[in-house]
Amino acid sequence: MSDNTPSCEAVKNSEPASLVSIVIPVYNVSSYLAECLESVIHQSYHNIEIIIIDDGSTDGSDSICDRFAQYDDRICVIHTGNRGLSSARNLGLKKCRGSYLMFVDSDDWIEPHSVETLIKFAKKYNADIVTARRCREFAGKTIYSSKEGEKVRIACGDEILAFFGKGLLHDVVWNKLYLAECFSGIRFPDGHSYEDVSVTWKILTRLAKTNGTAVVLSEPLFHFRMRKSSISHTESCRNIIDGWAAYYEKYEGVPEYRKQFLAGCLWHIGRMWRNYYGFSKKEKTAAAHIVLEMRRFSTEHFRQIMKGTYSIYIKAICMVSQSSSPLMMWFCFWGGKLFRKIRNIRRRKMYD
């Protein structure tokens, strides 16, 4: 809607169904926020509470949140100072009253029947987690996450980690419905990015040990907007270190599938080698011990990577990260800039 005003009045809770809490962190997304909130308030499943955490927005997003809350009494808006995504999600978890919960990012949107579909399968299989297919939304183009495959896949106990290792269960938290107890004793790491990676393996590992159940649906229910300004596209020193720490923690925490998680660790090593030369002196000093840690990791797994079925890109990272000399870092930095320039020319029209 052009004026960022909700198009309908509040939908009253009128059915005796499980309450689903939907946590939406918001920070400076005024161009996309109305579309996100419209998709949530128009869910076919009505018994939801919508907890919006405005994380110190300065672009008018706070006013949009308040305007929607005036029209729908299921919405609770909490305004805070800017403390980051993890803090906002943790506050949302603290305020949740539902038996089930979901996370929706404020620049994304969901299908009108998303909650209804997820809760139906959660009840049918007594599942702790139900996840569905997700779409990446570029400007004028939708890319689906995977082939459709089986309509419904069920994993119980140790099978949950097998699904995780195969990529059927993803790190992101925004394409899942959770039984609220899944987050008992688990919170997002304050002040760090890649917070999804940090919590998902912990939840899945615990469910595997307690004979939990996960359901994977092939239906596309979640729309992930691709933006160049998003956290996942930020190549700052801090972001790269956080990414490495989160993926290494997952690698160590799920030893049964370390082979599958090696590529994620190498990908962040590649980010460091591509960007290190361009960091400030202070950033280089802060990252120096991480570079040594990454190099040791790469050296330790060199033969495994080179003899394995990993992509050419991952093998190339493994080779160049055997050295952290200034010359190698210079080469990787300028080679990376050239590669990104060519790639961005091809993708320029795809991003918002």
C-alpha positions as CSV (number, residue, x, y, z in Angstrom):
1,M,0.0,0.0,0.0
2,S,1.3,3.4,-1.0
3,D,0.5,5.2,2.3
4,N,1.7,2.4,4.6
5,T,-1.7,2.1,6.2
6,P,-3.3,-1.4,6.8
7,S,-6.2,-2.1,4.6
8,C,-8.5,-3.8,7.1
9,E,-9.6,-3.4,10.7
10,A,-8.5,-5.8,13.4
11,V,-9.3,-9.4,12.9
12,K,-10.6,-10.7,16.3
13,N,-9.5,-14.0,17.7
14,S,-12.5,-16.2,17.4
15,E,-11.5,-19.8,17.2
16,P,-10.4,-22.2,20.0
17,A,-6.9,-22.9,18.5
18,S,-3.4,-22.9,19.7
19,L,-1.9,-19.4,20.0
20,V,1.0,-18.8,17.6
21,S,3.4,-16.0,18.5
22,I,5.0,-14.2,15.6
23,V,8.1,-12.1,16.4
24,I,9.0,-9.4,13.9
25,P,12.2,-7.4,14.6
26,V,12.2,-4.0,12.8
27,Y,15.0,-1.6,11.9
28,N,14.9,1.0,9.2
29,V,12.8,-0.9,6.6
30,S,10.1,1.6,5.9
31,S,10.0,0.7,2.2
32,Y,9.1,-2.9,2.8
33,L,7.5,-3.0,6.3
34,A,3.9,-2.5,5.2
35,E,4.0,-5.5,2.8
36,C,5.5,-7.7,5.6
37,L,2.9,-6.7,8.2
38,E,0.0,-7.0,5.7
39,S,1.1,-10.6,4.9
40,V,1.0,-11.4,8.6
41,I,-2.3,-9.8,9.7
42,H,-4.1,-11.3,6.7
43,Q,-3.2,-14.9,7.7
44,S,-6.0,-17.4,7.3
45,Y,-5.2,-18.7,10.8
46,H,-6.4,-16.0,13.1
47,N,-5.2,-17.0,16.6
48,I,-1.9,-15.3,16.5
49,E,-0.1,-12.6,18.5
50,I,2.2,-10.3,16.6
51,I,5.1,-9.0,18.6
52,I,6.9,-6.2,16.8
53,I,10.3,-5.1,18.2
54,D,11.2,-1.7,16.8
55,D,14.9,-1.7,17.3
56,G,15.4,2.1,17.3
57,S,14.3,2.8,13.8
58,T,15.0,6.3,12.4
59,D,13.3,6.2,9.0
60,G,9.7,6.2,10.0
61,S,9.3,2.5,10.5
62,D,8.3,3.1,14.1
63,S,5.3,5.1,13.0
64,I,4.2,2.4,10.5
65,C,4.3,-0.2,13.4
66,D,2.2,2.0,15.6
67,R,-0.3,2.6,12.8
68,F,-0.8,-1.1,12.2
69,A,-1.2,-1.7,15.9
70,Q,-4.1,0.7,15.9
71,Y,-6.0,-1.4,13.4
72,D,-5.2,-4.9,14.8
73,D,-5.4,-5.7,18.5
74,R,-3.3,-8.8,18.0
75,I,-0.3,-6.5,17.5
76,C,2.0,-5.5,20.4
77,V,4.7,-3.0,19.5
78,I,7.8,-2.5,21.7
79,H,10.1,0.4,20.9
80,T,13.7,0.1,22.1
81,G,17.1,1.7,21.4
82,N,19.1,0.1,18.6
83,R,20.6,-3.0,20.2
84,G,20.7,-5.3,17.1
85,L,18.7,-8.2,15.7
86,S,19.7,-10.8,18.4
87,S,18.6,-8.5,21.2
88,A,15.3,-7.7,19.4
89,R,14.5,-11.4,18.9
90,N,15.4,-12.3,22.4
91,L,13.0,-9.6,23.7
92,G,10.3,-11.0,21.5
93,L,11.0,-14.5,22.9
94,K,10.6,-13.0,26.4
95,K,7.2,-11.5,25.5
96,C,5.8,-14.6,23.7
97,R,2.7,-16.3,25.2
98,G,2.0,-18.7,22.4
99,S,2.3,-22.5,22.4
100,Y,4.1,-22.1,19.0
101,L,6.2,-19.3,17.6
102,M,7.6,-18.0,14.4
103,F,10.0,-15.3,13.3
104,V,9.4,-13.1,10.3
105,D,12.0,-10.6,9.1
106,S,10.5,-7.2,8.5
107,D,11.6,-6.9,4.9
108,D,10.2,-10.3,4.0
109,W,6.7,-11.6,3.6
110,I,4.7,-14.9,4.0
111,E,1.9,-16.6,2.1
112,P,-1.6,-16.0,3.4
113,H,-2.0,-19.6,4.5
114,S,1.5,-20.1,5.9
115,V,0.6,-20.3,9.6
116,E,-2.5,-22.4,9.0
117,T,-0.4,-24.9,6.9
118,L,2.5,-25.1,9.4
119,I,0.2,-25.5,12.5
120,K,-1.8,-28.2,10.7
121,F,1.3,-30.4,10.1
122,A,2.6,-29.6,13.6
123,K,-0.6,-31.0,15.1
124,K,-0.8,-33.9,12.7
125,Y,2.7,-35.2,13.4
126,N,3.1,-33.9,17.0
127,A,6.1,-32.0,15.6
128,D,8.5,-29.7,17.4
129,I,9.5,-27.9,14.2
130,V,7.8,-27.6,10.9
131,T,9.7,-25.9,8.0
132,A,8.7,-25.0,4.5
133,R,10.3,-24.1,1.2
134,R,11.5,-20.6,0.9
135,C,11.9,-18.3,-2.1
136,R,14.6,-15.6,-2.7
137,E,13.0,-12.5,-4.1
138,F,15.0,-10.3,-6.4
139,A,13.7,-7.3,-8.2
140,G,11.2,-8.9,-10.6
141,K,12.5,-12.4,-10.2
142,T,11.7,-15.3,-7.8
143,I,14.2,-18.1,-7.2
144,Y,13.1,-21.1,-5.3
145,S,15.4,-22.7,-2.8
146,S,15.3,-26.2,-4.1
147,K,13.4,-28.7,-6.3
148,E,10.0,-29.6,-5.0
149,G,10.7,-33.3,-4.3
150,E,8.5,-35.1,-1.8
151,K,5.5,-33.2,-0.4
152,V,6.2,-34.0,3.2
153,R,9.3,-35.4,4.9
154,I,9.4,-36.5,8.5
155,A,12.4,-36.8,10.7
156,C,12.5,-38.2,14.3
157,G,15.4,-38.4,16.7
158,D,18.8,-38.8,15.1
159,E,17.1,-38.4,11.6
160,I,16.8,-34.7,12.4
161,L,20.6,-34.2,12.3
162,A,20.7,-36.2,9.1
163,F,18.2,-33.8,7.6
164,F,20.3,-30.9,8.8
165,G,23.5,-32.4,7.3
166,K,21.7,-32.9,4.0
167,G,20.4,-29.3,3.9
168,L,16.8,-30.3,4.3
169,L,16.7,-28.3,7.5
170,H,18.4,-24.9,7.1
171,D,20.1,-22.6,9.6
172,V,17.7,-19.7,9.2
173,V,14.9,-19.4,11.8
174,W,12.5,-17.4,9.7
175,N,11.2,-20.4,7.6
176,K,10.0,-22.5,10.6
177,L,7.2,-22.9,13.1
178,Y,8.6,-23.9,16.5
179,L,7.0,-25.5,19.5
180,A,7.8,-22.7,22.1
181,E,9.7,-25.1,24.3
182,C,12.4,-25.4,21.5
183,F,13.9,-22.1,22.8
184,S,13.9,-23.1,26.4
185,G,17.3,-22.1,27.7
186,I,18.4,-21.0,24.2
187,R,18.8,-17.4,23.1
188,F,20.4,-15.5,20.2
189,P,23.9,-14.2,20.9
190,D,23.6,-10.5,21.6
191,G,25.8,-8.2,19.6
192,H,26.7,-10.8,16.9
193,S,25.5,-11.5,13.4
194,Y,24.8,-15.0,12.0
195,E,22.7,-15.5,15.1
196,D,20.5,-18.0,13.2
197,V,23.4,-20.3,12.7
198,S,24.4,-20.0,16.4
199,V,21.0,-21.3,17.7
200,T,19.6,-23.7,15.0
201,W,22.2,-26.4,15.5
202,K,21.7,-26.3,19.3
203,I,17.9,-26.7,18.9
204,L,18.2,-29.5,16.4
205,T,20.9,-31.3,18.5
206,R,18.6,-31.2,21.5
207,L,15.6,-32.5,19.6
208,A,17.7,-35.3,18.2
209,K,18.7,-36.4,21.7
210,T,15.1,-36.1,23.1
211,N,13.5,-38.0,20.1
212,G,11.9,-34.9,18.8
213,T,10.1,-34.6,15.4
214,A,10.7,-32.2,12.5
215,V,8.5,-31.9,9.4
216,V,9.8,-30.5,6.1
217,L,7.3,-29.3,3.6
218,S,7.9,-28.7,-0.1
219,E,5.3,-25.9,-0.4
220,P,6.9,-22.4,-0.8
221,L,5.5,-20.3,2.1
222,F,8.3,-17.8,2.8
223,H,9.6,-15.0,0.7
224,F,13.1,-13.7,1.5
225,R,13.9,-10.3,-0.1
226,M,17.4,-10.1,-1.5
227,R,18.9,-6.6,-0.7
228,K,22.5,-5.5,-1.1
229,S,22.3,-3.6,2.2
230,S,21.2,-6.6,4.2
231,I,23.5,-8.1,6.9
232,S,24.2,-11.2,4.8
233,H,25.8,-8.9,2.1
234,T,28.0,-6.9,4.6
235,E,31.7,-7.7,4.3
236,S,32.9,-5.9,7.4
237,C,35.6,-7.3,9.6
238,R,33.2,-7.8,12.4
239,N,30.6,-9.5,10.2
240,I,33.2,-11.9,8.8
241,I,34.5,-12.8,12.2
242,D,31.0,-13.5,13.5
243,G,30.2,-15.6,10.5
244,W,33.4,-17.7,11.0
245,A,32.7,-18.1,14.7
246,A,29.1,-19.2,14.1
247,Y,29.9,-21.8,11.4
248,Y,32.9,-23.1,13.3
249,E,30.8,-23.5,16.4
250,K,28.3,-25.5,14.4
251,Y,31.1,-27.6,12.9
252,E,32.4,-28.4,16.4
253,G,28.9,-28.9,17.9
254,V,27.6,-31.5,15.4
255,P,30.6,-33.8,14.9
256,E,28.5,-36.4,13.0
257,Y,28.2,-34.1,10.1
258,R,31.5,-32.2,10.1
259,K,32.2,-33.3,6.5
260,Q,29.1,-31.5,5.4
261,F,29.8,-28.3,7.4
262,L,33.4,-27.9,6.2
263,A,32.3,-25.9,3.2
264,G,30.6,-23.3,5.4
265,C,33.8,-22.7,7.4
266,L,35.9,-22.5,4.2
267,W,33.4,-20.0,2.7
268,H,34.0,-17.6,5.6
269,I,37.8,-18.1,5.3
270,G,37.4,-17.0,1.7
271,R,35.6,-13.9,2.9
272,M,38.5,-13.0,5.2
273,W,41.1,-13.5,2.5
274,R,39.2,-11.4,0.0
275,N,38.7,-8.5,2.4
276,Y,41.7,-8.5,4.9
277,Y,44.0,-6.2,2.8
278,G,41.3,-3.5,2.7
279,F,40.7,-3.4,6.5
280,S,42.0,-0.6,8.6
281,K,45.1,-1.1,10.8
282,K,42.9,-1.5,13.8
283,E,40.7,-4.1,12.1
284,K,43.7,-6.0,10.9
285,T,45.1,-6.2,14.5
286,A,41.7,-7.4,15.8
287,A,41.5,-10.0,13.0
288,A,45.1,-11.2,13.2
289,H,44.5,-14.2,15.6
290,I,41.4,-15.2,13.6
291,V,43.5,-15.3,10.4
292,L,45.9,-17.6,12.1
293,E,43.0,-19.8,13.4
294,M,41.5,-19.9,9.9
295,R,44.8,-20.8,8.3
296,R,45.4,-23.7,10.8
297,F,41.9,-25.0,10.1
298,S,42.5,-24.8,6.3
299,T,45.8,-26.6,6.6
300,E,44.4,-29.3,8.8
301,H,41.7,-30.1,6.3
302,F,43.7,-29.6,3.1
303,R,43.8,-33.2,1.9
304,Q,40.2,-33.8,2.9
305,I,39.0,-30.8,0.9
306,M,41.2,-31.4,-2.1
307,K,40.2,-35.1,-2.4
308,G,36.6,-34.5,-1.6
309,T,33.6,-33.7,-3.7
310,Y,33.7,-30.0,-2.8
311,S,33.2,-27.2,-5.3
312,I,36.1,-25.7,-7.3
313,Y,35.5,-22.5,-5.4
314,I,35.9,-24.2,-1.9
315,K,39.0,-26.0,-3.1
316,A,40.5,-22.7,-4.4
317,I,39.9,-21.1,-1.0
318,C,41.6,-24.0,0.7
319,M,44.6,-23.6,-1.5
320,V,45.0,-19.8,-1.2
321,S,44.4,-19.8,2.6
322,Q,47.5,-22.0,3.1
323,S,49.4,-18.6,3.0
324,S,48.5,-15.4,4.8
325,S,51.4,-13.4,3.4
326,P,50.8,-9.7,2.6
327,L,51.3,-10.6,-1.1
328,M,48.6,-13.3,-1.0
329,M,46.2,-11.0,0.9
330,W,46.8,-8.3,-1.7
331,F,46.2,-10.7,-4.6
332,C,43.0,-12.1,-3.0
333,F,41.7,-8.6,-2.3
334,W,42.1,-7.2,-5.8
335,G,41.1,-10.5,-7.4
336,G,37.9,-10.5,-5.2
337,K,37.1,-6.9,-6.2
338,L,37.4,-7.8,-9.9
339,F,35.2,-10.8,-9.4
340,R,32.5,-8.9,-7.5
341,K,32.5,-6.1,-10.1
342,I,31.8,-8.6,-12.9
343,R,29.2,-10.4,-10.8
344,N,27.5,-7.2,-9.8
345,I,27.1,-6.1,-13.4
346,R,25.2,-9.3,-14.0
347,R,23.1,-9.0,-10.8
348,R,22.6,-5.2,-10.8
349,K,19.0,-5.4,-11.9
350,M,18.1,-8.3,-9.7
351,Y,18.4,-6.5,-6.3
352,D,16.1,-3.9,-4.9
